[in-house]
Amino acid sequence: MRRHLSSAVPASLVMTMLAACGFLLTSCHSPYLPGVGGGPHPTASPSHTVTPTPVRKPVTLNFYAEPSLDPTPPVWFIIETATDHVGQLPGEPHPTGTMTVVAGGVSYGTQVVSLQNDVEYGVNVHVPPGRYDFVVDYSGDANYLPAHKAYMTIPVGP
């Protein structure tokens, strides 16, 4: 019996081709990680959360001195924003920190900022009547920038 030659591919060559194709198919990796259920669906990458940096507002320092017969009349140093007195704006954070006051070369110490005049924040000092050059420094806080101000010859007292 004579075998009939056909155009069929020998079995050993078919096995080699299947092995090579199988290797190529299993060794190639998808650019996507497996999705829900292990399928080849892309997954969302974790989003980067940006923490906003608080913006500290600039302030100016103002003063009030009223005529007084008090032997050591008060002088108020008030922290103000560019738009208004800090304590008068609804929702505006109140300033904290400290203020250092020097009058005529004499330090009146460092005081914690507090509510003054029912609506404004700052400090007050009591000095003997006279004329003073004041130097005031505000430390600033998380919401407000530090400030420095020198006042020239302010009359205090009657």
Contact map, one row per residue, 1 for C-alpha under 8 A:
11100000000000000000000000000000000000000000000000000000000000000000000000000000000000000000000000000000000000000000000000000000000000000000000000000000000000
11110000000000000000000000000000000000000000000000000000000000000000000000000000000000000000000000000000000000000000000000000000000000000000000000000000000000
11111000000000000000000000000000000000000000000000000000000000000000000000000000000000000000000000000000000000000000000000000000000000000000000000000000000000
01111100000000000000000000000000000000000000000000000000000000000000000000000000000000000000000000000000000000000000000000000000000000000000000000000000000000
00111110000000000000000000000000000000000000000000000000000000000000000000000000000000000000000000000000000000000000000000000000000000000000000000000000000000
00011111000000000000000000000000000000000000000000000000000000000000000000000000000000000000000000000000000000000000000000000000000000000000000000000000000000
00001111100000000000000000000000000000000000000000000000000000000000000000000000000000000000000000000000000000000000000000000000000000000000000000000000000000
00000111110000000000000000000000000000000000000000000000000000000000000000000000000000000000000000000000000000000000000000000000000000000000000000000000000000
00000011111011000000000000000000000000000000000000000000000000000000000000000000000000000000000000000000000000000000000000000000000000000000000000000000000000
00000001111111000000000000000000000000000000000000000000000000000000000000000000000000000000000000000000000000000000000000000000000000000000000000000000000000
00000000111111100000000000000000000000000000000000000000000000000000000000000000000000000000000000000000000000000000000000000000000000000000000000000000000000
00000000011111110000000000000000000000000000000000000000000000000000000000000000000000000000000000000000000000000000000000000000000000000000000000000000000000
00000000111111111000000000000000000000000000000000000000000000000000000000000000000000000000000000000000000000000000000000000000000000000000000000000000000000
00000000111111111100000000000000000000000000000000000000000000000000000000000000000000000000000000000000000000000000000000000000000000000000000000000000000000
00000000001111111110000000000000000000000000000000000000000000000000000000000000000000000000000000000000000000000000000000000000000000000000000000000000000000
00000000000111111111000000000000000000000000000000000000000000000000000000000000000000000000000000000000000000000000000000000000000000000000000000000000000000
00000000000011111111100000000000000000000000000000000000000000000000000000000000000000000000000000000000000000000000000000000000000000000000000000000000000000
00000000000001111111110000000000000000000000000000000000000000000000000000000000000000000000000000000000000000000000000000000000000000000000000000000000000000
00000000000000111111111000000000000000000000000000000000000000000000000000000000000000000000000000000000000000000000000000000000000000000000000000000000000000
00000000000000011111111100000000000000000000000000000000000000000000000000000000000000000000000000000000000000000000000000000000000000000000000000000000000000
00000000000000001111111110000000000000000000000000000000000000000000000000000000000000000000000000000000000000000000000000000000000000000000000000000000000000
00000000000000000111111111000000000000000000000000000000000000000000000000000000000000000000000000000000000000000000000000000000000000000000000000000000000000
00000000000000000011111111100000000000000000000000000000000000000000000000000000000000000000000000000000000000000000000000000000000000000000000000000000000000
00000000000000000001111111110000000000000000000000000000000000000000000000000000000000000000000000000000000000000000000000000000000000000000000000000000000000
00000000000000000000111111110000000000000000000000000000000000000000000000000000000000000000000000000000000000000000000000000000000000000000000000000000000000
00000000000000000000011111111000000000000000000000000000000000000000000000000000000000000000000000000000000000000000000000000000000000000000000000000000000000
00000000000000000000001111111000000000000000000000000000000000000000000000000000000000000000000000000000000000000000000000000000000000000000000000000000000000
00000000000000000000000111111100000000000000000000000000000000000000000000000000000000000000000000000000000000000000000000000000000000000000000000000000000000
00000000000000000000000001111110000000000000000000000000000000000000000000000000000000000000000000000000000000000000000000000000000000000000000000000000000000
00000000000000000000000000011111100000010000000000000000000000000000000000000000000000000000000000000000000000000000000000000000000000000000000000000000000000
00000000000000000000000000001111100000000000000000000000000000000000000000000000000000000000000000000000000000000000000000000000000000000000000000000000000000
00000000000000000000000000000111110000011110000000000000000000000000000000000000000000000000000000000000000000000000000000000000000000000000000000000000000000
00000000000000000000000000000111111000011110000000000000000000000000000000000000000000000000000000000000000000000000000000000000000000000000000000000000000000
00000000000000000000000000000001111111111110000000000000000000000000000000000000000000000000000000000000000000000000000000000000000000000000000000000000000000
00000000000000000000000000000000111111111110000000000000000000000000000000000000000000000000000000000000000000000000000000000000000000000000000000000000000000
00000000000000000000000000000000011111101010000000000000000000000000000000000000000000000000000000000000000000000000000000000000000000000000000000000000000000
00000000000000000000000000000000011111100000000000000000000000000000000000000000000000000000000000000000000000000000000000000000000000000000000000000000000000
00000000000000000000000000000000011111110000000000000000000000000000000000000000000000000000000000000000000000000000000000000000000000000000000000000000000000
00000000000000000000000000000000011111111000000000000000000000000000000000000000000000000000000000000000000000000000000000000000000000000000000000000000000000
00000000000000000000000000000101111001111100000000000000000000000000000000000000000000000000000000000000000000000000000000000000000000000000000000000000000000
00000000000000000000000000000001111100111110000000000000000000000000000000000000000000000000000000000000000000000000000000000000000000000000000000000000000000
00000000000000000000000000000001111000011111000000000000000000000000000000000000000000000000000000000000000000000000000000000000000000000000000000000000000000
00000000000000000000000000000001111100001111100000000000000000000000000000000000000000000000000000000000000000000000000000000000000000000000000000000000000000
00000000000000000000000000000000000000000111110000000000000000000000000000000000000000000000000000000000000000000000000000000000000000000000000000000000000000
00000000000000000000000000000000000000000011111000000000000000000000000000000000000000000000000000000000000000000000000000000000000000000000000000000000000000
00000000000000000000000000000000000000000001111100000000000000000000000000000000000000000000000000000000000000000000000000000000000000000000000000000000000000
00000000000000000000000000000000000000000000111110000000000000000000000000000000000000000000000000000000000000000000000000000000000000000000000000000000000000
00000000000000000000000000000000000000000000011111000000000000000000000000000000000000000000000000000000000000000000000000000000000000000000000000000000000000
00000000000000000000000000000000000000000000001111100000000000000000000000000000000000000000000000000000000000000000000000000000000000000000000000000000000000
00000000000000000000000000000000000000000000000111110000000000000000000000000000000000000000000000000000000000000000000000000000000000000000000000000000000000
00000000000000000000000000000000000000000000000011111000000000000000000000000000000000000000000000000000000000000000000000000000000000000000000000000000000000
00000000000000000000000000000000000000000000000001111100000000000000000000000000000000000000000000000000000000000000000000000000000000000000000000000000000000
00000000000000000000000000000000000000000000000000111110000000000000000000000000000000000000000000000000000000000000000000000000000000000000000000000000000000
00000000000000000000000000000000000000000000000000011111000000000000000000000000000000000000000000000000000000000000000000000000000000000000011000000000000000
00000000000000000000000000000000000000000000000000001111100000000000000000000000000000000000000000000000000000000000000000000000000000000000001000000000000000
00000000000000000000000000000000000000000000000000000111110000000000000000000000000000000000000000000000000000000000000000000000000000000000011110000000000000
00000000000000000000000000000000000000000000000000000011111000000000000000000000100000000000000000000000000000000000000000000000000000000000001110000000000000
00000000000000000000000000000000000000000000000000000001111100000000000000000000110000000000000000000000000000000000000000000000000000000000000111100000000000
00000000000000000000000000000000000000000000000000000000111110000000000000000011110000000000000000000000000000000000000000000000000000000000000111100000000000
00000000000000000000000000000000000000000000000000000000011111000000000000000011110000000000000000000000000000000000000000000000000000000000000000100000000000
00000000000000000000000000000000000000000000000000000000001111100000000000001111000000000000000000000000000000000000000000000000000000010000000000111000000000
00000000000000000000000000000000000000000000000000000000000111110000000000001111000000000000000000000000000000000000000000000000000000000000000000000000000000
00000000000000000000000000000000000000000000000000000000000011111000000000111100000000000000000000000000000000000000000000000000000000000000000000000000000000
00000000000000000000000000000000000000000000000000000000000001111100000000111100000000000000000000000000000000000000000000000000000000000000000000000000000000
00000000000000000000000000000000000000000000000000000000000000111110000001110000000000000000000000000000000000000000000000000000000000000000000000000000000110
00000000000000000000000000000000000000000000000000000000000000011111000011100000000000000000000000000000000000000000000000000000000000000000000000000000000110
00000000000000000000000000000000000000000000000000000000000000001111100010000000000000000000000000000000000000000000000000000000000000000000000000000000000111
00000000000000000000000000000000000000000000000000000000000000000111110010000000000000000000000000000000000000000000000000000000000000000000000000000000000011
00000000000000000000000000000000000000000000000000000000000000000011111010000000000000000000000000000000000000000000000000000000000000000000000000000000000011
00000000000000000000000000000000000000000000000000000000000000000001111110000000000000000000000000000000000000000000000000000000000000000000000000000000000010
00000000000000000000000000000000000000000000000000000000000000000000111110000000000000000000000000000000000000000000000000000001100000000000000000000000000000
00000000000000000000000000000000000000000000000000000000000000000000011111000000000000000000000000000000000000000000000000000111100000000000000000000000000010
00000000000000000000000000000000000000000000000000000000000000000111111111100000000000000000000000000000000000000000000000000111100000000000000000000000000110
00000000000000000000000000000000000000000000000000000000000000001100000111110000000000000000000000000000000000000000000000011110000000000000000000000000000000
00000000000000000000000000000000000000000000000000000000000000111100000011111000000000000000000000000000000000000000000000011110000000000000000000000000000100
00000000000000000000000000000000000000000000000000000000000000111000000001111100000000000000000000000000000000000001000001111000000000000000000000000000000000
00000000000000000000000000000000000000000000000000000000000011110000000000111110000000000000000000000000000000000000000001110000000000000000000000000000000000
00000000000000000000000000000000000000000000000000000000000011110000000000011111000000000000000000000000000000000001000111100000000000000000000000000000000000
00000000000000000000000000000000000000000000000000000000001111000000000000001111100011000000001000000000000000000000000111000000000000000000000000000000000000
00000000000000000000000000000000000000000000000000000000001111000000000000000111111111000000000000000000000000000000000000000000000000000000000000000000000000
00000000000000000000000000000000000000000000000000000000111100000000000000000011111111000000000000000000000000000000000000000000000000000000000000000000000000
00000000000000000000000000000000000000000000000000000000011100000000000000000001111100000000000000000000000000000000000000000000000000000000000000000000000000
00000000000000000000000000000000000000000000000000000000000000000000000000000001111110000000000000000000000000000000000000000000000000000000000000000000000000
00000000000000000000000000000000000000000000000000000000000000000000000000000001111111011000000000000000000000000000000000000000000000000000000000000000000000
00000000000000000000000000000000000000000000000000000000000000000000000000000011101111111000000000000000000000000000001100000000000000000000000000000000000000
00000000000000000000000000000000000000000000000000000000000000000000000000000011100111111001111000000000000000000000000110000000000000000000000000000000000000
00000000000000000000000000000000000000000000000000000000000000000000000000000000000011111101110000000000000000000000001110000000000000000000000000000000000000
00000000000000000000000000000000000000000000000000000000000000000000000000000000000111111101000000000000000000000000001100000000000000000000000000000000000000
00000000000000000000000000000000000000000000000000000000000000000000000000000000000111111111000000000000000000000000000000000000000000000000000000000000000000
00000000000000000000000000000000000000000000000000000000000000000000000000000000000000111111000000000000000000000000000000000000000000000000000000000000000000
00000000000000000000000000000000000000000000000000000000000000000000000000000000000000001111100000000000000000000000000000000000000000000000000000000000000000
00000000000000000000000000000000000000000000000000000000000000000000000000000000000001111111110000000000000000000000000000000000000000000000000000000000000000
00000000000000000000000000000000000000000000000000000000000000000000000000000000000001100011111000000000000000000000000000000000000000000000001000000000000000
00000000000000000000000000000000000000000000000000000000000000000000000000000000000001100001111100000000000000000000000010000000000000000000000000000000000000
00000000000000000000000000000000000000000000000000000000000000000000000000000010000001000000111110000000000000001000000010000000000000000001101100000000000000
00000000000000000000000000000000000000000000000000000000000000000000000000000000000000000000011111000000000000011100000000000000000000000001100000000000000000
00000000000000000000000000000000000000000000000000000000000000000000000000000000000000000000001111100000000000011000000000000000000000000111100000000000000000
00000000000000000000000000000000000000000000000000000000000000000000000000000000000000000000000111110000000001111000000000000000000000000111000000000000000000
00000000000000000000000000000000000000000000000000000000000000000000000000000000000000000000000011111000000001111000000001100000000000011110000000000000000000
00000000000000000000000000000000000000000000000000000000000000000000000000000000000000000000000001111100001111100000000000000000000000011100000000000000000000
00000000000000000000000000000000000000000000000000000000000000000000000000000000000000000000000000111110001111000000000000001000000001111000000000000000000000
00000000000000000000000000000000000000000000000000000000000000000000000000000000000000000000000000011111111110000000000000000000000001110000000000000000000000
00000000000000000000000000000000000000000000000000000000000000000000000000000000000000000000000000001111111100000000000000000000000111100000000000000000000000
00000000000000000000000000000000000000000000000000000000000000000000000000000000000000000000000000000111110000000000000000000000000111000000000000000000000000
00000000000000000000000000000000000000000000000000000000000000000000000000000000000000000000000000000111111000000000000000000000000010000000000000000000000000
00000000000000000000000000000000000000000000000000000000000000000000000000000000000000000000000000000111111100000000000000000000000000000000000000000000000000
00000000000000000000000000000000000000000000000000000000000000000000000000000000000000000000000000011110111110000000000000000000000000000000000000000000000000
00000000000000000000000000000000000000000000000000000000000000000000000000000000000000000000000000011110011111000000000000001000000000000000000000000000000000
00000000000000000000000000000000000000000000000000000000000000000000000000000000000000000000000000011100001111100000000000000000000000000000000000000000000000
00000000000000000000000000000000000000000000000000000000000000000000000000000000000000000000000001111000000111110000000000000000000000000000000000000000000000
00000000000000000000000000000000000000000000000000000000000000000000000000000000000000000000000001110000000011111000000000100000000000000000000000000000000000
00000000000000000000000000000000000000000000000000000000000000000000000000000000000000000000000111100000000001111100000000100000000000000000000000000000000000
00000000000000000000000000000000000000000000000000000000000000000000000000000000000000000000001111100000000000111110000011100000000000000000000000000000000000
00000000000000000000000000000000000000000000000000000000000000000000000000000000000000000000000100000000000000011111000011100000000000000000000000000000000000
00000000000000000000000000000000000000000000000000000000000000000000000000000000000000000000000000000000000000001111111111000000000000000000000000000000000000
00000000000000000000000000000000000000000000000000000000000000000000000000010100000000000000000000000000000000000111111111100000000000000000000000000000000000
00000000000000000000000000000000000000000000000000000000000000000000000000000000000000000000000000000000000000000011111100000000000000000000000000000000000000
00000000000000000000000000000000000000000000000000000000000000000000000000000000000000000000000000000000000000000011111100000000000000000000000000000000000000
00000000000000000000000000000000000000000000000000000000000000000000000000000000000010110000000000000000000000000011111110000000000000000000000000000000000000
00000000000000000000000000000000000000000000000000000000000000000000000000000110000011110000000000000000000000000011111111000000000000000000000000000000000000
00000000000000000000000000000000000000000000000000000000000000000000000000000110000001100000011000000000000000001111001111100000000000000000000000000000000000
00000000000000000000000000000000000000000000000000000000000000000000000000011110000000000000000000100000000000001111000111110000000000000000000000000000000000
00000000000000000000000000000000000000000000000000000000000000000000000000011100000000000000000000100000000000111101000011111000000000000000000000000000000000
00000000000000000000000000000000000000000000000000000000000000000000000001111000000000000000000000000000000000000000000001111100000000000000000000000000000000
00000000000000000000000000000000000000000000000000000000000000000000000001110000000000000000000000001000000100000000000000111110000000000000000000000000000000
00000000000000000000000000000000000000000000000000000000000000000000000111100000000000000000000000000000000000000000000000011111000000000000000000000000000000
00000000000000000000000000000000000000000000000000000000000000000000000111100000000000000000000000000000000000000000000000001111100000000000000000000000000100
00000000000000000000000000000000000000000000000000000000000000000000001110000000000000000000000000000000000000000000000000000111110000000000000000000000000110
00000000000000000000000000000000000000000000000000000000000000000000001110000000000000000000000000000000000000000000000000000011111000000000000000000000001111
00000000000000000000000000000000000000000000000000000000000000000000000000000000000000000000000000000000000000000000000000000001111100000000000000000000001110
00000000000000000000000000000000000000000000000000000000000000000000000000000000000000000000000000000000000000000000000000000000111110000000000000000000111100
00000000000000000000000000000000000000000000000000000000000000000000000000000000000000000000000000000011000000000000000000000000011111000000000000000001111100
00000000000000000000000000000000000000000000000000000000000000000000000000000000000000000000000000000011100000000000000000000000001111100000000000000111110000
00000000000000000000000000000000000000000000000000000000000000000000000000000000000000000000000000001111000000000000000000000000000111110000000000000111110000
00000000000000000000000000000000000000000000000000000000000000000000000000000000000000000000000000001110000000000000000000000000000011111000000000011110000000
00000000000000000000000000000000000000000000000000000000000010000000000000000000000000000000000000111100000000000000000000000000000001111100000000011100000000
00000000000000000000000000000000000000000000000000000000000000000000000000000000000000000000000000111000000000000000000000000000000000111110000001111000000000
00000000000000000000000000000000000000000000000000000000000000000000000000000000000000000000000011110000000000000000000000000000000000011111000001110000000000
00000000000000000000000000000000000000000000000000000000000000000000000000000000000000000000000011100000000000000000000000000000000000001111100011100000000000
00000000000000000000000000000000000000000000000000000000000000000000000000000000000000000000001111000000000000000000000000000000000000000111111111100000000000
00000000000000000000000000000000000000000000000000000000000000000000000000000000000000000000001110000000000000000000000000000000000000000011111111000000000000
00000000000000000000000000000000000000000000000000000101000000000000000000000000000000000000000000000000000000000000000000000000000000000001111110000000000000
00000000000000000000000000000000000000000000000000000111100000000000000000000000000000000000101000000000000000000000000000000000000000000001111110000000000000
00000000000000000000000000000000000000000000000000000001111000000000000000000000000000000000001000000000000000000000000000000000000000000001111111000000000000
00000000000000000000000000000000000000000000000000000001111000000000000000000000000000000000000000000000000000000000000000000000000000000011111111100000000000
00000000000000000000000000000000000000000000000000000000011000000000000000000000000000000000000000000000000000000000000000000000000000001111100111110000000000
00000000000000000000000000000000000000000000000000000000011110000000000000000000000000000000000000000000000000000000000000000000000000001111000011111000000000
00000000000000000000000000000000000000000000000000000000000010000000000000000000000000000000000000000000000000000000000000000000000000111100000001111100000000
00000000000000000000000000000000000000000000000000000000000010000000000000000000000000000000000000000000000000000000000000000000000000111000000000111110000000
00000000000000000000000000000000000000000000000000000000000000000000000000000000000000000000000000000000000000000000000000000000000011110000000000011111000000
00000000000000000000000000000000000000000000000000000000000000000000000000000000000000000000000000000000000000000000000000000000000011100000000000001111110000
00000000000000000000000000000000000000000000000000000000000000000000000000000000000000000000000000000000000000000000000000000000000111000000000000000111110000
00000000000000000000000000000000000000000000000000000000000000000000000000000000000000000000000000000000000000000000000000000000001111000000000000000011111000
00000000000000000000000000000000000000000000000000000000000000000000000000000000000000000000000000000000000000000000000000000000001111000000000000000011111100
00000000000000000000000000000000000000000000000000000000000000000000000000000000000000000000000000000000000000000000000000000000111100000000000000000000111110
00000000000000000000000000000000000000000000000000000000000000001110000010100000000000000000000000000000000000000000000000000011111100000000000000000000011111
00000000000000000000000000000000000000000000000000000000000000001111110110000000000000000000000000000000000000000000000000000001110000000000000000000000001111
00000000000000000000000000000000000000000000000000000000000000000011100000000000000000000000000000000000000000000000000000000000100000000000000000000000000111
